[in-house]
Amino acid sequence: MLRYNVARMAESNSQSGPRLGIIAGAGKFPFMVADGARQNGCHVTVVGLRGLADQAIAQHADRFVWAGLARMGRWIRLLRKQHVNQVILAGSVTKTCMYGRFRLLRVLPDWTAIRIWFFQIPDKRNDTVLGAVANEFERNGIIMQDCIKYCEQDLAPDGVLTSHNPSEGQLKDIDFGWRIAKEMGRLDIGQSIAVKETEVIAVEAIEGTDRMIERAGVLCKRDGWMLIKVAKPNQDMRFDVPTIGPDTISNLVRSGAKALIVEAGKTLVIDREQTLAEADKAGIVVVGKKTS
């Protein structure tokens, strides 16, 4: 009986805290948000995007359910059923699945998604789409929170983060590429560019950072190049926050890069210790840079 009462008390405490919903895409970010939120006393409901989210996230939530990528009406109904009043978008989602042959049959959007995608937004850039998603949540009494609210400690600090310092040539490439990357962000095209010897090798667009890294590796096979990844000048921290992790380093190594420059205080670092250790091992310079 005592064990039963303790369990009921723990459940009651979890139920009485803030009620957070997480729309979980791919990667480890949803785990970081869920764990941080629960440590802060939140009752966490995770809606896992089918085909993207890791099934293991269910073990890090109070409630878990699957839903389709373009089934936004279902997301809202599920969260409202759990009396959720705040939500965080966490994890990667590629927009390429929204294009190509038979796209509607692949994603099977519900009416809410169709209304937003085809009738409400003037263009399909990330900020436009995600801003409309945030507005739809708010219309239903659910406020979208900054996605780093429960993991601010995982943002990149300012300075050289590895044991290797940038060379003079790399410092010139940082100064050259930073303003270009920022302008791309301002236009909401992408967050990353590849630079070598004050020349832009590749820019990120709808394909995402990993595919851009691979393309840069094909275009610049020798002597190394630099990836610069930044936040938008007026970054909305509710969504599309730049993110790096061990997979980023592995991809850079395969593609022949020698430096990674990220925006300090605005870039999320997944598994920071492992990420920087792998960069050091590969001789890749990692720098966190503040916008001046």
Rosetta blueprint (number, residue, H / E / L):
1 M L
2 L H
3 R H
4 Y H
5 N H
6 V H
7 A H
8 R H
9 M H
10 A H
11 E H
12 S H
13 N H
14 S H
15 Q H
16 S H
17 G L
18 P L
19 R E
20 L E
21 G E
22 I E
23 I E
24 A E
25 G L
26 A E
27 G L
28 K L
29 F H
30 P H
31 F H
32 M H
33 V H
34 A H
35 D H
36 G H
37 A H
38 R H
39 Q H
40 N L
41 G L
42 C L
43 H E
44 V E
45 T E
46 V E
47 V E
48 G E
49 L E
50 R L
51 G L
52 L L
53 A L
54 D L
55 Q H
56 A H
57 I H
58 A H
59 Q H
60 H H
61 A L
62 D L
63 R E
64 F E
65 V E
66 W E
67 A E
68 G L
69 L L
70 A L
71 R L
72 M H
73 G H
74 R H
75 W H
76 I H
77 R H
78 L H
79 L H
80 R H
81 K H
82 Q L
83 H L
84 V L
85 N L
86 Q E
87 V E
88 I E
89 L E
90 A E
91 G L
92 S E
93 V L
94 T L
95 K H
96 T H
97 C H
98 M H
99 Y L
100 G L
101 R L
102 F L
103 R H
104 L H
105 L H
106 R H
107 V H
108 L L
109 P L
110 D L
111 W H
112 T H
113 A H
114 I H
115 R H
116 I H
117 W H
118 F H
119 F H
120 Q H
121 I L
122 P L
123 D L
124 K L
125 R L
126 N H
127 D H
128 T H
129 V H
130 L H
131 G H
132 A H
133 V H
134 A H
135 N H
136 E H
137 F H
138 E H
139 R H
140 N L
141 G L
142 I L
143 I E
144 M E
145 Q L
146 D L
147 C L
148 I L
149 K L
150 Y L
151 C L
152 E H
153 Q H
154 D H
155 L E
156 A L
157 P L
158 D L
159 G E
160 V E
161 L L
162 T L
163 S L
164 H L
165 N L
166 P L
167 S L
168 E H
169 G H
170 Q H
171 L H
172 K H
173 D H
174 I H
175 D H
176 F H
177 G H
178 W H
179 R H
180 I H
181 A H
182 K H
183 E H
184 M H
185 G H
186 R H
187 L L
188 D L
189 I L
190 G L
191 Q L
192 S E
193 I E
194 A E
195 V E
196 K L
197 E L
198 T L
199 E L
200 V E
201 I E
202 A E
203 V E
204 E L
205 A L
206 I L
207 E L
208 G L
209 T H
210 D H
211 R H
212 M H
213 I H
214 E H
215 R H
216 A H
217 G H
218 V H
219 L H
220 C L
221 K L
222 R L
223 D L
224 G L
225 W L
226 M E
227 L E
228 I E
229 K E
230 V L
231 A L
232 K L
233 P L
234 N L
235 Q L
236 D L
237 M L
238 R L
239 F L
240 D L
241 V L
242 P L
243 T E
244 I E
245 G L
246 P H
247 D H
248 T H
249 I H
250 S H
251 N H
252 L H
253 V H
254 R H
255 S L
256 G L
257 A L
258 K L
259 A E
260 L E
261 I E
262 V E
263 E E
264 A L
265 G L
266 K L
267 T L
268 L E
269 V E
270 I L
271 D L
272 R H
273 E H
274 Q H
275 T H
276 L H
277 A H
278 E H
279 A H
280 D H
281 K H
282 A H
283 G L
284 I L
285 V E
286 V E
287 V E
288 G E
289 K E
290 K L
291 T L
292 S L
